[in-house]
Amino acid sequence: MHNDKTMIIIQLEGRKIRLPEGLTVIEALWDTGHDVKRGVGCLSGLCGACTVAFLEKGGKKVKFGLGCQKVVEEGLNVIMLPYFPSRVARYLLDVMEKPLEHLPEIYPELYTCNDCKACNICPEWINVAGVMKAAKDADYETATEHIMDCIMCGLCASRCPKGIAPQHVALFIQRALAKERLFPPNLQKRLEELESFQFDADLGRLAAMVDDELEAHCRQAEGG
Amino acid sequence: MYPDDMFDAIEVVTASREKRKQEKVANLSAEAAERLLRKFHPDYKESAFRNLRAGVNRGARTTHEIADLLEAFSDLDYSKIDLSPEYDTDVLVLGGGGAGVTAALFAESMGARVVLATKLRLGNSNTIMALGGMQASVDEHDSPVRHFCDTMTAGKFVGRRDLVKALVEDGPRVVKWLLDTGVDFDRDEAGNLLTKKAGGMSVPRLISIGDHTGLNIMKVLKDEIGKRDSIEVSEFTPAVELTTNQFGECNGAILYDLGRKRHFTVRAKAVILATGGSGRLHMQGFPTSNNFGATGDALVIAYRAGARLEGVDSFQYHPTGVMFPEHMVGVLVTEAIRSIGGHLVNARGERFVNELETRDVCAAAIIRECESGNGVTTRSGKVGIWLDTPLVEETSGNGFLRKRFPSLYRHLVRVKIDISKQPLLVFPTLHYQNGGILIDEKGETTVKNLFVAGEAAGGIHGRNRAMGNALLDIFVFGRRAGLAASTKMFNDPGNVTLNHVHRYYDRLKSLRISSVAKSPTLFPEFIVNKL
């Protein structure tokens, strides 16, 4: 079956194994009979369920990545990482007036960060240490701007010697910041219009039209 | 890295770029578009469909892949399953994506005890893969009425009007809820919600969070659900069957614990199915952009319980799914690349369709090119056409693609493909199940106490879903289902039985249907045919 494929040898979950090239770590696991479901999600590199640690051939340093995106190559030594436990603070956003002021009590460990940059192993290339520094310096806009691509895989948290979970700290800041922003005026206006039933008559009329009439109306509305 | 034998094909794209820039490809007339669809769109390929022989939708048309599951006996040994409930709750939510989490949050807010069970990890869903944005009529020049017209038009006027009305009226309200929960949508200088225009919209209506709209909403909702005391989340426990009481009303589900490899029963006063679509059934052999768990389980278990389906012969094929490199086949390339000027180019270096045609027309045109020999073949025999991404980089400035589409750029750079210099090979990818289990405007199905929200639900999007309406739909109908389900919390759920399953099986037996399938599918086995 694999006659036309180039075969490579890798170390998978501690086992030396021969398989066709071009597979991702997840596919390699499936191909070799590992019934992996726990570390599989979107298969598009967005859900963060399939974190892996690997050592490349001749490499000195262990690297980290996503199992659905990392393509196995000759001499790779790779394992899947179990989901790393991180403390998630419990807070109720809706009872806080200025939620950002509560950051020091919600995630006190943030302030023990000494910028060692061990967390900079993000598979999404986020400068996690930079985000944590900005958060510590109360530059919340910068912090959230750079954390947008975070997929909550938790790899950074697994490296932090201070036990900080950067993904949860950043998420709190994102939520708190959103909460403190001005309520959008355009939405406010639309909600008021909805409250006063401004569109009820029109929608009711459209919903009651016969098919042809509705079709003609919509086509005309689009043209206009 | 592209293999050497593909460089010639890439050269054709580079060489024809200057010439193509001057060209304009006209929009197809309504008749021409219709002809193209009939000839090449997978929804019109009669041999891929058949009519159901049993159940509520007897005689209705659906794909073989779905019909095979609906007309089959489960491989479960029901006699070995303990029907005495291990959990008793008010509301049971099945599915941990946007719709399920929203439903759970709203049911809990009304005082109901909620169990949320999901096949994978909480949040592993198609919701996080929604890149572009969400429709909501918040723009000054927009209105729910316009949104109604655009949605009906996109759905070819077969969407249920009461559902579309609910969708557009609730739009601005769920946006408010999301903002209050801590979702940070992009704003303009005045603090207004920033709206973008996309295919099929008469005015700008797409609100977004960078290029990761769904992901950033889901992160917040997942965080929020962990802070609610009355919601119990059960991960890695897919539902394999619903249960009913003596009146045929839904009153719970049988879940399968993947870790312990055992089944257990949850009894509830109302059940909300939010298990998403069916892309991983790989309809007609198409690649899919869907999550690992999207195997259409809801259709199967709800149909056995007697719920009516609607429009399960209509699917959305997103025109641009990755076709090379091999490990990314099916992964979505966002429509935005085409809306800012990316050309679709065949093997001869020609454009063959206006890139801003609707998704179904673009997809049909790509299939036409590939079937008529104008496609590019990869080493493994897959055929696709080019999406000219370097052109976008050229017109929008150096570093644009990396900045604007960071995750796509990263994923390809990892395998040494630089989309700012080399085009991407694409082919339509199975993206969305337009139909599903029919609901009313409260989210309830034709089976009492059974609610559906999200992609599993049917009747809203007609025969084609407009971009950004799916992300809206999961919150609107998730909320409605959650609220309506919570009103059942004082009911008596009755005894847990599988009578509906036996009734349905009797029907199959009387028709001499004897196929046994692993249904619901739960997990795709696609690795086997990929090698």
Interface residues (C-beta under 8 A of the other chain):
Chain A: M1 H2 P20 G22 L23 T24 E27 W30 D31 K37 R38 V40 G41 C42 L43 S44 G45 L46 C47 A49 C68 Q69 K70 V71 Y83 V88 R90 Y91 L92 L93 D94 E124 W125 T144 M148 D149 C150 I151 M152 H168 L171 Q174 R175 A176 L177 A178 K179 R181 L182 F183 P184 P185 N186 L187 K189 R190 L191 L194 F199 D202 L203 L206 A207 D211 L214 E215 H217 C218 R219 A221 E222
Chain B: L120 R121 G123 N124 S125 N126 I128 M129 S137 V138 D139 E140 S143 P144 V145 R146 F148 C149 D150 M152 T153 F157 R161 D162 K165 V168 E169 P172 R173 V175 K176 L179 D180 T181 G182 V183 D184 F185 R187 A190 G191 N192 L193 S202 I209 G210 H212 L215 N216 K219 V220 K222 D223 E224 G226 K227 F236 L258 S289 N291 F292 G293 P325 E326 H327 M328 V331 L332 P406 S407 R410 H411 R414 V415 F523 I527 K530 L531
